[in-house]
Amino acid sequence: MRTHYCGELGSGQIGQEVVLCGWVQRRRDHGGVIFIDLRDRVGLVQIVFDPDRPEPFARAEQVRSEYVLRVKGLVRQRPDGTINPELATGEIEVLGHALEILNTAETPPIHLDSHAADASEELRLRYRYLDLRRPEMQTRLHTRSRITRILRRFLDEHGFLDIETPILTKSTPEGARDYLVPSRTHQGSFFALPQSPQLFKQLLMMAGFDRYYQIARCFRDEDLRADRQPEFTQLDIEVSFMDEEGVMGLMESMIRTLFREVLEIALPDPFPRLSYSEAMQRFGSDRPDLRVPLELVDIADLVKAVDFQVFASPANDPEGRVAALRLPRGGELSRKEIDQYTQFVGIYGAKGLAYIKVNDWAKGREGLQSPILKFLTDDAIQGIMTRTGAQDGDLIFFGADKARVVNESLGALRVKLGHDLGLRQGDWQPLWVVDFPMFEYDAEHRRWVALHHPFTSPKETHLGLLETDPGACLSRAYDLVLNGTEIGGGSIRIHRPEVQRQVFRLLNISDEQAEERFGFLLRALRYGCPPHGGIAFGLDRLVMLMTGAHSIREVMAFPKTQTAACPLTEAPSPVDESQLKELGLRLRARP
């Protein structure tokens, strides 16, 4: 039906007759000449209809926004003074010779231009097929397609096989809630939608396929936020006979290739690395944004003996932490701004936000300003100033509580301060975080839980700690962080059945429970399982970062809302009683 896409036209086509198809972006009538901006998925071009061609001109008068047209015309240079440098096709226009209206359109319920942000997200999702016509959304999904194409090509060139794994599988609850699917042929039993292809990709290694990848759909019934959806996409990778150094090196190369080809950005080679413990100590997070040059400094030893119990109590608590965060030139903050940051850290459980303003350190205590100074000794103040490196004009924030609260609150505060005050340095900062603990202790339920998942291998030199000191046992896990967002996580897996059973027992999974949930994996481990490991990248998160979107919903074609609903299709929805009967199910009335 067409010879060219609208956005393909340029000075090289001047003098050619072309046939175009697309939607009307805008129609303008200027003194008897009608201008129509015609849009397709590649771009936009201006069409001109003169009254000396009565038939197409008369049709052009009927056209309205979002009508679907087929236009035949001659490409010509725009007259002097009318060139549009903001438009890729701004040097040319098409003189319309023939016009066919393929379909009319009602007035859209949302703007399809820059004003679309004025509409609520629910309205945009209800009319998603219209929202997706916007150039911004078209560009994002084009970029997403290009990203997946480059990732596939890289992995294909490095000997990986693209293998699909099942969507209907067994419920093996070890993380978020499963989405369950009742079976008609096995009434009373259920399939589960996969939270990830984790077990199947390990089985593929045991089957000898050596290098696997898949762009996989995953499903998790969990509370949502900007970077979570009930169904999402990950680039899933597994490889045999390769240690963590090999996996991380290959994945670095893949991500560097991706950024070079899509964004023309040269990422560092190699990526920096931090251990989990150092990341938590310096940044309060295992996914720190290294573009923000602010760091946490431990001061517990300096305040153990002070009369200020807000500091002294957590300083003497083995599970507590007292940390300082120096903000250069932070003395310029007003009391109102400090109060706002105090409210912000309260979101993370902090009971307050102590601070010291450094006005003139040469005057000693008298040159400082803070409501907590009267509780601190001269030695403590001197130690804090020395350790933080504070200078005149700076402000020092403090966090004192359980280590988790301090890490979460000050870790979030350092990022917020960095962004609010323009302290961010650079545009892209990748980071590997390694040497994660194998387990963390759940005090409420008095048991150990896996920090990653129960198939992650402990370091070979730490195997003995599984029996003697699980809290000190480190794993062979690694996370890839970009600008403070975890985009990928993986590990070397357990490949010996006795180690896997030992880990299960430590996680309070009995031999009987392990056999019921993971029997197929345990059996496979007994038949010559190779050492193997892998990684999974959150494709939606990666595209979100690379396109500058604020939510993964902005880079998905048809996402759900934050309540896991689809306004477009009105799912989830009730089903007929007959369908439930076929499945052997009956709904119970809510109390």
N, C-alpha and C positions, 0 to 999 in steps of 0.2 A: 504493500500500500504506500510505501514511502521510499525515497531514495537516500535520505540523510536524516540524522537526528538534528534537532534544532541547534543544540550547543556545539555541533561539529562545524558549523559554517563559519567562514572567515574570508579574508581577502583572496585566498586561493580559489574560491568558488565564484568570484565575480564574473558575470556573463553567462553563468550556467543556469539552466532551468532545473528546479528542484521540486520534489514533492515531500511535504512535511505533514506529520500527524502529531497532535498533542492537545493540551488543555489551554483555555484562555486564561492567562494570568490577569490581563487588564485590557479594556477597550477604551479608546479615546477618539473623540470626534473633533478635529481641528479644522474649522473653516471648510467643511465639505470634503476633507480627506480623513479617512478612518484609519487609525493605527491600532493594531492588535498585537499584544505581546503573547507569543505562543510558546508554551512550556512543555518539555518532556523530561525524561529522567536524566538527560545529559546536560540540558541547559535551556536557555531562552533566546528567542530571536524576535525582532520587530518585523511585522508584516504591514505593508502599506496598500490600501485599496483606494484607487482613484475613481471619481464618478464617470470617467470616460469609458469604464468597463461596467455598464449598468447592472448586469446580472450578478457578478460577484459582489459589487458594491451594495446592492440591495440586500443580499444575504448578510453581508458584514454588518449592516444596520440592525439586524435581528439578534446579533451575537451578544451574549452576556458572559460574565465570569464563570469559569469552569465548564463552559460548553466544550464539547469534544469536536475538533475540526480536522479536516484534511484539506491542505492548501497546496496548489500548484502555482509557482511563480518564478520570477527572475531575480537572481542575486545581483545587487548593485551596491556601489559605494554610497555611503551616506553623504548628503550634501555638507559642505563646509559649515562648521559651527554646530552641527548636530551629532557629532561623534560622541559616544558615551564610553569614557575610559573605564567606568566601573563595571561594564558588561563585557564578558568574553567575546561576544559577537557584536560589540558596540561600534565597529568600523563599517559594518554592512547592514543592509536591510533587504527584505524580499518584497518585490513589487508583485502583488497578488493578481494572478491571471484567472484563477478558478478557485472556488470555495465550496466545500461540501460540509454541511453540518451533520456530523455522525451521531451526535446525541446532544440533547439539551440538559440543563442542570438547574435544580432548585438553588436558592440562595443558601450557601453553606452555613451551618449553625456556629462555626468557628472561623476566625480569620486564618487565611492560609499564607500569611506573611509574617513580618516581625512582630505583629500584634498578637500572634497566637499565644504568647506567654500570658496574655490577659485572661485567657480562658482557664477554668479550673482543670486540674489533671483528670478528674473523673469525666468531664465533658470531652476532653481530648481523647481519652481512651474509649469512650462510647462511640465516637466517630473516628476511630483510629485510621480507617482507610482514607479519610480526608486529611488528618494530621500528618500522615506519612507522605502526602503530596508536597509538603513544605520543603523547600530546598535544603534547609538545615537537617531535616530528618533523612532526606534522600542522600545527602552527603555522608551522614553517619553510617547508614546501612551499606552504601557503596564502599566506604572505608572498611567496614566489618568484613565484607566479602573479600576485599583485597588482602586483609590481614590473614584470613583463613587460607586463602590461596597460597600466600607466601609461606605460612607455617607448614602446610601440606607439602609444598615443593621441597622445603628444607629437609623435612623428615624422610620423604621419598628418596632424596639424593643421598641420605645417610643410611639407607638400607632398612628403614622401618616399614612394617606392613600395616595397612589400614584394615583393622578387623573389628566388626561389630560384636557387641555383647548383648545379652537379653535385657529387655525392658520389664517383662514379667518374671519375677524371680522370688527367692525365699526371703522372708522377713528375718533379718539378723540384727536386731536392735542393739547398736553399740554407740549411737550418737544422737542425732535428732530423731524425731518421730518419723516412722515410715508412713507413706501413703499406701493404704491397703486396697486390694482389688478382689472382691469375692469371686469364687469360682462357681460357675453353673454346673460343670460336670463333676466337681468334687465338693458338693455342698457341705458347708461348715468349715471349709478350708479357704485360705486366702493367698493370693500372690501379693508381693510388695513391689512398688516401683523403686528402682535402685537409687540410693543416696549417692552412689558413685559405682564405677565398675571395678572397685578395688579387688574383690576376691576373684572375679573372672580374669582380670589381667594377670594376676598371679598364677592362675591355672594355665593361662596361655604360655607363661614362662616354663611351667612344668611340662607343658606339651611340646616344648622345643622350638617355639616360634622366635625366641631370641630378642627380637625388637618389634614392639607393638606400639601403635598409636590409634587414637580414635577421637573424633570430635563428638563428645558424648552428651546426651541429655541426662540430667540428674534431677532428683526430686527429694525435697526435704520439707516436712510439715513442721516449720518452725516460725517463731515470731519474726516479722519482716522489718527491714530498714532500707536505707538508700541502696546498699550494695547486696541485698538479699532478695530472692524471689523463690516461690515454691517450686518452680522448674527453671533450671538454668543450664548453661552450657559450659563444659570444661574441655580443655585439650588434655587428654589422658595419655600418659606415656609410661612404658615399662620396658626394661632391658635386662638381659641376663649377662653374667660374667663381667660386670662393671661395678667398680666401687663408687663411693660418693664423689670423689674427685673427678672421676670420668663423667658422671652424670651432670654435675654442676658445670664442668667445663663445656660440655656439649650444649647444654641449655643456654649458657651465656652466649655462645656463638649464635644460637638461634635467635635470641632476643636482640642481640646487636644487629644481626642481619635484618630483622623485622623493622627496627627503628631507622636503620640506614635507608631502606627501600621505601618505607611509607612516609616518614617524616624528615628524611635527610638529616638525621641526628646521629652523631657518633657518640655512643655510650662508652664509658671507660672500659679499658681492657688491661687487667682483669677487673671484675666487679670487687668492691671492697667487701670484707667479711667482718662480722662481729659474733662473738659467742653470745648465747642467750643471757648469761649472767652479766656480761659487760653491757649489753644493750639495756637490760633492766636497770642496772646501776646508773648508767650515764643518762638514759633517756626515759626511764620509767615505762618502757614499752618494748615488746618483742617485734614491733614493726615500726621502728622510728623513722621519722621524716628527717633525713640528714641535711635537707636544704635549710633547716632552721638551726642556726649556730648557738643554741642555748643548751646547757647541760645541767643535770642534777648533781649535787655534791653532797656526800654523806657528812653529817656533823654530829652524829649520835654520841661519839666519844667526847665531844666538847661540851655537851650539855647534860651528861648523866648526873652531875652533882648539883645542878642549879635548883633553885627553889620553885621554879616554874614547872608544875607537874604536867602541863600540856606537852612540854618537851621531855622532861625527865622520865615520865612514865613509859612512853614508847621507846625511849633511848635505853631503858633497862629491860625491855621486853624482847626475848629472843625472836618473836614474830613481828616486832615493831620496826619502824624506820623513822628517822628524822633527817630530812634533806633540805637543802637550800637551792634556790634557783636565782641566779644573778641576771638581772635585766639591765643591760647597758643603757644609760640615759633614761632609765625608768623613773627617776626622780621627777620627771616632767608630768607623770600621771597625776590626775586630780584624785581627791578622795572619792568622788563619785565613780570614777573609772575603777579604782581599787575595789570599791563595794560591788561593782558589776562583776569583776573577776572573782570576788569572794562567792557571789551567787553561782557563778559558773562552776567552780570546783565543788560546790555543794551537790551538783548533779551526780558526782562520782563518790559521794559519801563523806567528803571532807567536812568537818564541823566548823571550820573557819580558815582564814588565810592570813597568818601573821606576816609582818613585813618590817623591813628597816630601810629608811631612806638615807642615803649617804650624801649629806650636804657639804661637809668640809671635814674630811677624816683627819686632817692635821690638828684639829681641835680635840681629837679623841672622842670620848663619849658625848661631849657637848656638841660635836659636829654631826651627830646622828639624830634621826627623828623616828620614833616608834613607840607605841604604847607598851611594848614588851621589854624595853631597855632596862627598866627598873628591876626586872626579874633575873637579868643576866649578869654574870660576873665580868670583870674587866678581862680576865683570861679567856672566857668564853667568847666575848666580843672580838678580842684580838684574833683568836683562832678562826672565827667565822670570816672576818675580813681578809685574813691571809689566805685561807683555803679557797674562798670564792674568787679572790683577785679583784674585789670590788674597788671602784674608784669613785671620786667625787662625781655626783650627778646620777649614780646608779641606784637601783632599788633591788633589794634582796627579798624574795618571797620564801616562805617556809611551809613545809608540810610535815606533820607529826601525827602518826596514827599507826595502825597495822600497815605492814609493808604494802599489801595489796591496795589499800586506800590511797596511800601516798603515791605509789607508782601510777595509779590510774588518774588521780587528780592532777598532780604536778606534770605528769606526762602529757595529759590533754592541754594543760595550761601553757606549757612551753610551745606547743604547736599553735594554739590560738594567739598567743602573744606574737609569735613569729609572723603570722599572717596579718594580724591586726595592725602591727607597727611596721610592716614592710621590711622585716629582717631577713626574709627568705633569700637564699643565695643559689642562683642557677635554676634551671627549669626541670632537669631530670637527674635523679639520684637513685640508682639501683643499689641493692645491698643484699648479700647473703647473710642470714642469721643461722648459726650452726650450734652444735653442742647443747641441744635442748635436754632438759631432764626427761627421763623416760616416764616418770609418774609425778602426780601431785596428790597431796593428801586431802581428802574430803572429810573435814573435821565433823561436819553435821552427821554424816552417815558412817563415820569412822572406818573409812576404807580408802585404798589407793585407786586412782583412776588414771587412764592413759592420757598423757598430754596431747598426743597426736591420735593414733589409733592402735589397737592391740596387736597389729601385725608388724609394727615398727621394731627393728632389731636394736638391741642394746650394743654399745661398743664392745668389741671382743674382750678388751681388758677389764670390762665392768660386769661380765657375766656373773662373777662371784657375788657381786653386790645385790643380785636379785634375792639372795637368801639373807644376807647380813645387813644391808643398808639400802633399801630400795630408793629412798629419797636422794641418795648420792649417785644413783646410777644414771649415766648419760646415754642418750640414744644416738643413732646414726641418721638423725633427721636433719632436714635443711629446708628453710623457707626463703623464697625470693620476694623481697620487698621493693616497691617502687614508690617513691614520694610518700612514704608513710602508709601505703596500702599493700597488703599481702596479695600478690598476684599469682603465686604458685607455692605449693608445698609438697614435699615428698620425703622419702627415706629409703634406706636399704632395708629390705624386709627380712623377717625371720624365715630361714629356709630349713631349719632342723626341727623335727616334730617335738623333741623333748624340751627345747627352749620355748616353743610356742605353748606347750601345755603348762610349763612353769610360769609363763607370763599370765596365762589365763587364770591359774590358781591365785596368783598374787592380786589379780583384779577381782577376786571373789567370784570367779566363774568356775564352778565345779567341773570335774571330768564329765559328769552326766550332762550338765548344761552345755559344755563345749561341744560334746558329741551331737546334741540336739540342734544347736545353732550352726556349728561350723564343721560338722562331721565330714562333709565332702572335701573341705580344705585339709583337715587333718589326715584323711586317707591319702590324698594326693601327695602330701609331704613325705609319705613313707615310700614313694616309688621314684626316688632319684630326683629330688628337687634341686635345681641349680641355684647358686647365689644370685640374687636379683634385686633390683630396686627400681624406683621410678619417681614420677612427679606428676602433679596435675595442676594446670594453669586455669584460673578463672577467666575464661575467654571474655565474658561480659565485662568484668572489671577491667581487663586489659584494654578493650575497645573504649570503655568509658574514659579511661585516663588518656588514651591516645587521641581521642576526638574532643577532649575538653568538656565532656558532658558531666552533669552534676549527679547523675543517678544511672544505674544500669538499666532502668526502665526506658531511658532515652536512647539506648542503643539496641533495644529489642524491638522486633516488629510488633508483637502482640503481647505485652506484659500484663501482669496482674497488678491490682492496686495493693496498697500496704495492708489491706485486710484479706489478701489472697482471693480477690474476686475479679471477674472479667466483666466490666460494664458493657463491652461490645456484644458478647454472646449471652450475657446474664448468667454465666456459670460461676459457682456451682448452683444447680437448680434441682427441684424435686423430680422424681421419676415416677412412672406409672406403677400402680400396685401390682400389675401383672409382671413387670420386670423384677420386682422384689420377690414375687412368688417363685419365679423361675430360679432365682438364686437361693431360695430357701431362707429369705430374710424377712423380718417384720420390724417395722419401726415402733419404738416404745414412746409413748406420750411423755413429753417433758413434764416434770413435777411442777 
